[in-house]
Amino acid sequence: MNSRAEKLRCLCMSERVSVLSGDWFSAAQVANFLGGTCQTVLVFVDSGQLAAFRMGQVIRYRGVDVDLFVESCRIKPRAQPPANPPRQSETVSISAYWWGVNPI
């Protein structure tokens, strides 16, 4: 997968493999790779999440920037709660609190 044509073929076939390297791509190609629309790509650019470059009258995206954007969207696993939560050493019942009884 060395030539640009092979990379673009993979890109157009919607393979979710990171084949973008130092090449430049259009909004349609990036949208196809991400599985979205050109409008969605522009929303990412407007929000500052994805870098874009104006070259004359066209806007291009670097493959490296698209890869970084995809990595920034990775969902981190949530921390698991402890298996046995620590117990409180002293618990006061509501009746002891109400009647002013010292539980100790």
DSSP file (Angstrom, degrees, kcal/mol; ACC not computed):
  #  RESIDUE AA STRUCTURE BP1 BP2  ACC     N-H-->O    O-->H-N    N-H-->O    O-->H-N    TCO  KAPPA ALPHA  PHI   PSI    X-CA   Y-CA   Z-CA
    1    1 A M              0   0    0      0, 0.0     0, 0.0     0, 0.0     0, 0.0   0.000 360.0 360.0 360.0  58.7    0.0    0.0    0.0
    2    2 A N        +     0   0    0      4,-0.0     2,-0.1     5,-0.0     0, 0.0   0.797 360.0  79.2 -98.3 -33.2    2.7    2.5   -1.0
    3    3 A S  S  > S-     0   0    0      1,-0.1     4,-1.8     4,-0.0     5,-0.1  -0.413  78.2-125.0 -84.2 155.9    1.2    4.4   -3.9
    4    4 A R  H  > S+     0   0    0      1,-0.2     4,-2.7     2,-0.2     5,-0.2   0.867 110.6  58.4 -62.5 -37.3   -1.2    7.3   -3.5
    5    5 A A  H  > S+     0   0    0      1,-0.2     4,-2.2     2,-0.2    -1,-0.2   0.898 105.6  48.9 -61.8 -40.7   -3.7    5.6   -5.8
    6    6 A E  H  > S+     0   0    0      2,-0.2     4,-2.1     1,-0.2    -1,-0.2   0.897 111.2  50.2 -66.4 -39.2   -3.8    2.5   -3.5
    7    7 A K  H  X S+     0   0    0     -4,-1.8     4,-2.3     1,-0.2    -2,-0.2   0.923 112.1  46.7 -64.4 -43.6   -4.4    4.7   -0.5
    8    8 A L  H  X S+     0   0    0     -4,-2.7     4,-2.9     2,-0.2    -1,-0.2   0.863 108.6  55.8 -67.6 -34.5   -7.2    6.6   -2.1
    9    9 A R  H  X S+     0   0    0     -4,-2.2     4,-1.4     2,-0.2    -1,-0.2   0.927 110.2  45.6 -62.2 -43.7   -8.8    3.3   -3.3
   10   10 A C  H  <>S+     0   0    0     -4,-2.1     5,-1.9     1,-0.2    -2,-0.2   0.899 112.9  51.6 -64.0 -39.3   -8.8    2.1    0.3
   11   11 A L  H ><5S+     0   0    0     -4,-2.3     3,-1.3     1,-0.2    -2,-0.2   0.915 110.6  47.0 -63.6 -43.6  -10.2    5.5    1.3
   12   12 A C  H 3<5S+     0   0    0     -4,-2.9    -1,-0.2     1,-0.3    -2,-0.2   0.732 104.7  60.4 -72.8 -21.5  -13.0    5.4   -1.2
   13   13 A M  T 3<5S-     0   0    0     -4,-1.4    -1,-0.3    -5,-0.2    -2,-0.2   0.366 112.9-120.5 -85.3   6.0  -13.9    1.8   -0.3
   14   14 A S  T < 5 +     0   0    0     -3,-1.3     2,-0.3     1,-0.2    -3,-0.2   0.802  49.7 168.6  60.8  33.3  -14.6    3.2    3.3
   15   15 A E      < -     0   0    0     -5,-1.9    -1,-0.2     1,-0.1     4,-0.2  -0.608  34.5-141.0 -73.0 137.4  -12.1    1.0    4.9
   16   16 A R        +     0   0    0     -2,-0.3     2,-0.4     2,-0.1    -1,-0.1   0.022  62.9 119.7 -90.6  28.8  -11.6    2.1    8.5
   17   17 A V  S    S-     0   0    0     -7,-0.1     2,-1.5     1,-0.0     3,-0.1  -0.753  76.6-110.9 -93.9 140.4   -7.9    1.5    8.4
   18   18 A S        +     0   0    0     -2,-0.4    -2,-0.1     1,-0.2    -1,-0.0  -0.547  58.5 147.6 -73.3  94.1   -5.6    4.5    9.0
   19   19 A V        +     0   0    0     -2,-1.5     2,-0.6    -4,-0.2    -1,-0.2   0.370  35.0 108.0-107.4   1.2   -4.2    4.8    5.5
   20   20 A L        +     0   0    0     43,-0.2    47,-0.1    -3,-0.1    42,-0.0  -0.694  36.9 150.8 -84.9 123.5   -3.8    8.6    5.6
   21   21 A S  S    S-     0   0    0     -2,-0.6    43,-0.8     3,-0.0    46,-0.2   0.315  70.2 -30.2-116.3-113.0   -0.2    9.7    5.9
   22   22 A G  S    S+     0   0    0     41,-0.2    -2,-0.1    40,-0.1     2,-0.0   0.270 101.6 114.8 -95.1  11.6    1.3   12.9    4.6
   23   23 A D        -     0   0    0     39,-0.1    40,-2.5     1,-0.1     2,-0.4  -0.293  64.1-121.1 -81.3 165.8   -1.1   13.2    1.7
   24   24 A W  E     -A   62   0A   0     38,-0.2     2,-0.3    39,-0.1    38,-0.2  -0.858  29.9-172.0-108.3 142.6   -3.7   15.9    1.1
   25   25 A F  E     -A   61   0A   0     36,-2.4    36,-2.5    -2,-0.4     2,-0.1  -0.926  20.3-117.9-135.9 156.9   -7.4   15.1    0.8
   26   26 A S     >  -     0   0    0     -2,-0.3     4,-2.3    34,-0.2     5,-0.2  -0.366  36.3-104.6 -84.7 169.7  -10.7   16.8   -0.1
   27   27 A A  H  > S+     0   0    0     32,-0.4     4,-2.8     1,-0.2     5,-0.2   0.875 121.9  54.5 -62.6 -37.1  -13.6   17.2    2.3
   28   28 A A  H  > S+     0   0    0      2,-0.2     4,-2.1     1,-0.2    -1,-0.2   0.895 109.1  47.2 -65.1 -39.8  -15.5   14.5    0.4
   29   29 A Q  H  > S+     0   0    0      2,-0.2     4,-2.2     1,-0.2    -2,-0.2   0.906 113.9  46.9 -68.3 -41.0  -12.6   12.1    0.8
   30   30 A V  H  X S+     0   0    0     -4,-2.3     4,-2.5     2,-0.2    -2,-0.2   0.918 112.3  50.7 -66.3 -42.3  -12.3   12.8    4.5
   31   31 A A  H  X>S+     0   0    0     -4,-2.8     5,-2.6     1,-0.2     4,-1.3   0.899 110.1  50.1 -61.5 -40.5  -16.1   12.6    5.0
   32   32 A N  H  <5S+     0   0    0     -4,-2.1    -1,-0.2     3,-0.2    -2,-0.2   0.909 111.2  48.7 -63.5 -42.3  -16.0    9.2    3.2
   33   33 A F  H  <5S+     0   0    0     -4,-2.2    -2,-0.2     1,-0.2    -1,-0.2   0.901 115.7  43.2 -64.4 -41.1  -13.2    8.0    5.5
   34   34 A L  H  <5S-     0   0    0     -4,-2.5    -1,-0.2    -5,-0.1    -2,-0.2   0.621 111.2-119.7 -81.1 -13.0  -15.0    9.1    8.6
   35   35 A G  T  <5S+     0   0    0     -4,-1.3    -3,-0.2     1,-0.2     2,-0.1   0.807  79.5  95.6  79.0  29.3  -18.4    7.8    7.4
   36   36 A G  S   <S-     0   0    0     -5,-2.6     2,-0.2    -6,-0.2    -1,-0.2  -0.364  74.5 -83.3-127.2-153.5  -20.0   11.2    7.5
   37   37 A T     >  -     0   0    0     -2,-0.1     4,-1.7    -3,-0.1     5,-0.1  -0.726  34.1-108.8-117.3 168.0  -20.8   14.1    5.2
   38   38 A C  H  > S+     0   0    0     -2,-0.2     4,-2.2     1,-0.2     5,-0.2   0.860 119.9  58.0 -62.9 -35.2  -18.9   17.1    4.0
   39   39 A Q  H  > S+     0   0    0      1,-0.2     4,-1.8     2,-0.2    -1,-0.2   0.892 104.3  51.0 -62.9 -39.5  -21.0   19.3    6.2
   40   40 A T  H  > S+     0   0    0      2,-0.2     4,-2.0     1,-0.2    -1,-0.2   0.894 107.7  52.9 -64.6 -40.2  -20.0   17.3    9.2
   41   41 A V  H  X S+     0   0    0     -4,-1.7     4,-1.9     1,-0.2    -2,-0.2   0.917 108.5  50.2 -61.1 -42.8  -16.3   17.8    8.3
   42   42 A L  H  X S+     0   0    0     -4,-2.2     4,-2.8     1,-0.2    -1,-0.2   0.841 106.4  55.5 -65.5 -33.0  -16.8   21.5    8.0
   43   43 A V  H  X S+     0   0    0     -4,-1.8     4,-2.0     2,-0.2    -1,-0.2   0.912 107.4  49.8 -64.2 -41.5  -18.5   21.5   11.5
   44   44 A F  H  <>S+     0   0    0     -4,-2.0     5,-1.9     2,-0.2     6,-1.4   0.875 112.3  48.0 -63.5 -36.9  -15.3   19.9   12.9
   45   45 A V  H ><5S+     0   0    0     -4,-1.9     3,-1.3     4,-0.2    -2,-0.2   0.935 110.9  50.1 -68.0 -46.4  -13.2   22.5   11.1
   46   46 A D  H 3<5S+     0   0    0     -4,-2.8    -2,-0.2     1,-0.3    -1,-0.2   0.829 110.2  50.7 -62.4 -32.4  -15.4   25.4   12.4
   47   47 A S  T 3<5S-     0   0    0     -4,-2.0    -1,-0.3    -5,-0.2    -2,-0.2   0.533 115.4-116.2 -84.0  -5.2  -15.1   24.0   16.0
   48   48 A G  T < 5S+     0   0    0     -3,-1.3    -3,-0.2    -4,-0.4    -2,-0.1   0.567  85.4 114.5  85.2   8.2  -11.3   23.8   15.8
   49   49 A Q  S   <S+     0   0    0     -5,-1.9     2,-0.4    -6,-0.2    -4,-0.2   0.741  76.1  39.5 -82.6 -23.6  -11.2   20.0   16.1
   50   50 A L  S    S-     0   0    0     -6,-1.4     2,-0.3    -9,-0.1    -2,-0.2  -0.993  80.7-131.2-132.0 130.3   -9.9   19.4   12.6
   51   51 A A        -     0   0    0     -2,-0.4     2,-0.3    11,-0.1    11,-0.3  -0.587  25.8-176.7 -82.0 140.0   -7.2   21.4   10.8
   52   52 A A        -     0   0    0     -2,-0.3     2,-0.4     9,-0.1     9,-0.2  -0.952  11.7-150.4-134.1 154.6   -7.9   22.6    7.2
   53   53 A F  E     -B   60   0B   0      7,-2.7     7,-3.1    -2,-0.3     2,-0.6  -0.990   9.7-140.1-131.0 131.0   -5.8   24.5    4.7
   54   54 A R  E     -B   59   0B   0     -2,-0.4     2,-0.5     5,-0.2     5,-0.2  -0.802  18.3-177.8 -91.1 125.5   -6.9   26.8    2.0
   55   55 A M  E >   -B   58   0B   0      3,-3.2     3,-1.5    -2,-0.6     2,-0.6  -0.856  66.1 -55.4-123.4  92.9   -4.9   26.3   -1.2
   56   56 A G  T 3  S-     0   0    0     -2,-0.5    -2,-0.0     1,-0.2     0, 0.0  -0.654 121.3 -18.7  73.1-118.4   -6.1   28.9   -3.7
   57   57 A Q  T 3  S+     0   0    0     -2,-0.6     2,-0.3    -3,-0.1    -1,-0.2   0.391 124.7  79.3-102.3   2.5   -9.9   28.2   -4.0
   58   58 A V  E <   -B   55   0B   0     -3,-1.5    -3,-3.2   -32,-0.0     2,-0.5  -0.807  67.9-139.2-112.1 153.1   -9.9   24.7   -2.5
   59   59 A I  E     -B   54   0B   0     -2,-0.3   -32,-0.4    -5,-0.2     2,-0.3  -0.932  24.4-172.8-108.6 131.6   -9.7   23.5    1.0
   60   60 A R  E     -B   53   0B   0     -7,-3.1    -7,-2.7    -2,-0.5     2,-0.4  -0.876  13.3-147.2-125.9 157.0   -7.5   20.5    1.8
   61   61 A Y  E     -A   25   0A   0    -36,-2.5   -36,-2.4    -2,-0.3     2,-0.3  -0.975  17.6-127.9-125.2 134.7   -6.9   18.3    4.8
   62   62 A R  E  >  -A   24   0A   0     -2,-0.4     4,-1.8   -11,-0.3   -38,-0.2  -0.621  15.3-133.2 -81.1 141.5   -3.7   16.6    5.8
   63   63 A G  H  > S+     0   0    0    -40,-2.5     4,-2.4    -2,-0.3   -41,-0.2   0.861 106.6  57.2 -60.5 -36.6   -3.9   12.9    6.4
   64   64 A V  H  > S+     0   0    0    -43,-0.8     4,-2.3   -41,-0.3    -1,-0.2   0.899 106.1  49.8 -62.1 -40.7   -1.9   13.3    9.6
   65   65 A D  H  > S+     0   0    0      2,-0.2     4,-2.3     1,-0.2    -1,-0.2   0.869 109.5  51.0 -67.5 -36.0   -4.4   15.8   11.0
   66   66 A V  H  X S+     0   0    0     -4,-1.8     4,-2.5     2,-0.2    -2,-0.2   0.919 109.9  50.3 -66.2 -42.0   -7.3   13.4   10.2
   67   67 A D  H  X S+     0   0    0     -4,-2.4     4,-2.3     1,-0.2    -2,-0.2   0.914 111.1  48.7 -61.1 -42.7   -5.5   10.6   12.0
   68   68 A L  H  X S+     0   0    0     -4,-2.3     4,-2.0     2,-0.2    -1,-0.2   0.889 110.5  51.6 -64.5 -38.8   -5.0   12.9   15.0
   69   69 A F  H  X S+     0   0    0     -4,-2.3     4,-0.9     2,-0.2    -2,-0.2   0.928 109.2  49.6 -62.3 -45.2   -8.6   13.9   15.0
   70   70 A V  H >< S+     0   0    0     -4,-2.5     3,-0.8     1,-0.2     4,-0.2   0.916 111.1  49.5 -60.9 -43.3   -9.7   10.3   14.9
   71   71 A E  H >< S+     0   0    0     -4,-2.3     3,-1.4     1,-0.2    -1,-0.2   0.860 105.7  57.1 -64.5 -34.8   -7.4    9.5   17.9
   72   72 A S  H 3< S+     0   0    0     -4,-2.0    -1,-0.2     1,-0.3    -2,-0.2   0.711 101.8  57.8 -69.5 -17.9   -8.8   12.5   19.8
   73   73 A C  T << S+     0   0    0     -4,-0.9    -1,-0.3    -3,-0.8    -2,-0.2   0.445  77.8 125.3 -89.2  -1.0  -12.3   11.0   19.4
   74   74 A R    <   -     0   0    0     -3,-1.4     2,-0.5    -4,-0.2    -3,-0.0  -0.339  61.7-128.0 -62.1 136.8  -11.3    7.8   21.2
   75   75 A I        -     0   0    0     -2,-0.0    -1,-0.1     3,-0.0    -2,-0.1  -0.753  18.3-140.5 -89.2 127.3  -13.6    6.9   24.1
   76   76 A K        -     0   0    0     -2,-0.5     2,-0.0     1,-0.1    -1,-0.0  -0.677  25.0-107.7 -87.0 140.4  -11.7    6.2   27.3
   77   77 A P        -     0   0    0      0, 0.0     2,-0.1     0, 0.0    -1,-0.1  -0.370  35.9-112.7 -66.6 145.1  -13.0    3.4   29.5
   78   78 A R        -     0   0    0      1,-0.1     2,-0.2    -2,-0.0    -3,-0.0  -0.443  34.1-100.9 -74.6 150.8  -14.7    4.4   32.7
   79   79 A A        -     0   0    0     -2,-0.1    -1,-0.1     1,-0.1     0, 0.0  -0.540  38.1-123.2 -71.3 135.3  -13.0    3.6   36.0
   80   80 A Q        -     0   0    0     -2,-0.2     3,-0.1     1,-0.1    -1,-0.1  -0.587  24.6-115.3 -79.3 138.9  -14.6    0.6   37.6
   81   81 A P        -     0   0    0      0, 0.0    -1,-0.1     0, 0.0     0, 0.0  -0.382  45.6 -85.0 -68.1 154.1  -15.9    1.1   41.1
   82   82 A P        -     0   0    0      0, 0.0     0, 0.0     0, 0.0     0, 0.0  -0.286  33.4-126.8 -60.4 145.8  -14.2   -0.9   43.8
   83   83 A A  S    S+     0   0    0      1,-0.3     0, 0.0    -3,-0.1     0, 0.0   0.916 101.6  26.5 -61.3 -45.7  -15.5   -4.4   44.2
   84   84 A N  S    S-     0   0    0      3,-0.0    -1,-0.3     0, 0.0     3,-0.1  -0.897  86.0-145.5-120.7  99.5  -16.1   -4.1   48.0
   85   85 A P        -     0   0    0      0, 0.0     2,-0.0     0, 0.0    -2,-0.0  -0.339  32.5 -97.8 -63.8 145.2  -16.7   -0.4   48.9
   86   86 A P        -     0   0    0      0, 0.0     2,-0.2     0, 0.0     0, 0.0  -0.353  38.8-127.8 -64.9 141.6  -15.4    0.5   52.4
   87   87 A R        -     0   0    0     -3,-0.1     2,-0.3     1,-0.1     3,-0.0  -0.585  21.3-108.2 -88.8 151.0  -17.9    0.4   55.2
   88   88 A Q        -     0   0    0     -2,-0.2     3,-0.1     1,-0.1    -1,-0.1  -0.607  19.4-143.9 -76.3 138.0  -18.4    3.2   57.5
   89   89 A S  S    S+     0   0    0     -2,-0.3     2,-0.5     1,-0.2    -1,-0.1   0.842  86.1  35.4 -72.9 -32.5  -17.1    2.4   61.0
   90   90 A E        +     0   0    0      2,-0.0     2,-0.4    -3,-0.0    -1,-0.2  -0.983  64.6 179.7-125.9 129.5  -19.9    4.3   62.7
   91   91 A T        -     0   0    0     -2,-0.5     2,-0.5    -3,-0.1     0, 0.0  -0.991  13.2-154.1-124.7 137.4  -23.5    4.5   61.6
   92   92 A V        -     0   0    0     -2,-0.4     2,-0.1     4,-0.0    -2,-0.0  -0.939  14.7-134.9-112.5 126.5  -26.1    6.4   63.5
   93   93 A S     >  -     0   0    0     -2,-0.5     4,-1.9     1,-0.1     5,-0.2  -0.376  22.2-116.5 -74.6 159.4  -29.7    5.4   63.1
   94   94 A I  H  > S+     0   0    0      1,-0.2     4,-2.6     2,-0.2     5,-0.2   0.859 115.2  53.9 -65.5 -34.6  -32.3    8.0   62.6
   95   95 A S  H  > S+     0   0    0      2,-0.2     4,-2.4     1,-0.2     6,-0.3   0.893 107.6  49.9 -68.9 -37.6  -34.0    7.2   66.0
   96   96 A A  H  >>S+     0   0    0      2,-0.2     5,-1.9     1,-0.2     4,-0.6   0.887 113.2  47.2 -66.2 -37.1  -30.7    7.6   67.9
   97   97 A Y  H  <5S+     0   0    0     -4,-1.9     3,-0.5     3,-0.2    -2,-0.2   0.922 113.0  48.7 -68.0 -42.8  -30.2   10.9   66.2
   98   98 A W  H  <5S+     0   0    0     -4,-2.6    -2,-0.2     1,-0.2    -1,-0.2   0.905 116.6  40.6 -64.1 -43.1  -33.8   12.0   66.9
   99   99 A W  H  <5S-     0   0    0     -4,-2.4    -1,-0.2    -5,-0.2    -2,-0.2   0.470 109.9-119.0 -88.5  -2.3  -33.7   11.0   70.6
  100  100 A G  T  <5 +     0   0    0     -4,-0.6     2,-0.4    -3,-0.5    -3,-0.2   0.771  55.1 160.7  74.2  23.9  -30.2   12.3   71.1
  101  101 A V      < -     0   0    0     -5,-1.9    -1,-0.2    -6,-0.3    -2,-0.1  -0.666  41.3-129.2 -81.5 130.5  -28.8    8.9   72.1
  102  102 A N        -     0   0    0     -2,-0.4    -5,-0.0     1,-0.1    -1,-0.0  -0.709  14.0-153.1 -77.7 117.1  -25.1    8.6   71.8
  103  103 A P              0   0    0      0, 0.0    -1,-0.1     0, 0.0   -12,-0.1   0.620 360.0 360.0 -71.7 -10.7  -24.5    5.4   69.7
  104  104 A I              0   0    0    -14,-0.0    -2,-0.0    -3,-0.0    -3,-0.0   0.471 360.0 360.0 -93.9 360.0  -21.1    4.8   71.3
